[in-house]
Amino acid sequence: MDPTHYDIAVIVAVSFAIQIAGLVTIIVVGWHALRDLSAMLAESQRLTKAVGALVIQEADKTRTALRQQ
């Protein structure tokens, strides 16, 4: 029995729905990954500033100790 136009329309609609669902899944996963990356970058910048401040503080201590000798 050959498929009717209705059968073909249903097959095409289901195929299209599956493709849209896959695309939405990829977009959602990408969006969450982007948000996580943004949070990691912010944390990285914060840690870099903290480490930089500690390095400057230690350099000041070393300079002061060398001047007092």
C-alpha positions in Angstrom: 0.0 0.0 0.0 1.5 3.3 -1.0 1.6 6.2 1.5 -1.0 8.9 1.1 -0.3 12.6 1.1 -1.5 12.6 4.8 1.1 9.9 5.7 3.9 11.9 4.0 2.8 15.1 5.7 2.9 13.4 9.1 6.3 11.9 8.4 7.7 15.3 7.3 6.1 17.0 10.3 7.5 14.5 12.8 10.9 14.7 11.1 10.8 18.5 11.3 9.8 18.4 15.0 12.7 16.1 15.8 15.1 18.4 14.1 13.7 21.4 15.9 14.0 19.6 19.2 17.6 18.7 18.5 18.4 22.3 17.6 16.7 23.6 20.7 18.7 21.1 22.8 21.9 22.2 21.2 21.0 25.9 21.9 20.1 25.3 25.5 23.3 23.3 26.2 25.4 26.0 24.5 23.6 28.7 26.5 24.3 27.0 29.8 27.9 26.4 28.8 28.3 30.0 27.9 26.9 31.1 31.3 29.2 28.6 33.1 32.2 29.9 31.1 31.3 33.5 31.9 31.1 32.6 35.6 34.5 30.8 35.4 36.1 33.8 33.7 34.8 36.2 36.4 36.2 33.9 39.1 39.5 33.6 37.2 39.8 37.4 37.0 39.0 37.7 40.7 41.6 35.2 41.6 44.2 36.9 39.3 43.6 40.2 41.1 43.9 38.6 44.5 47.2 36.8 43.6 48.5 40.1 42.0 47.7 41.9 45.2 49.6 39.3 47.2 52.6 39.5 44.9 52.7 43.3 45.2 52.4 43.0 49.0 55.3 40.5 49.2 57.4 42.7 46.9 56.8 45.7 49.1 57.8 43.6 52.2 61.0 42.5 50.4 61.8 46.0 49.3 61.3 47.3 52.9 63.5 44.5 54.3 66.3 45.3 51.7 66.2 49.0 52.5 66.5 48.3 56.2 69.7 46.2 55.8 
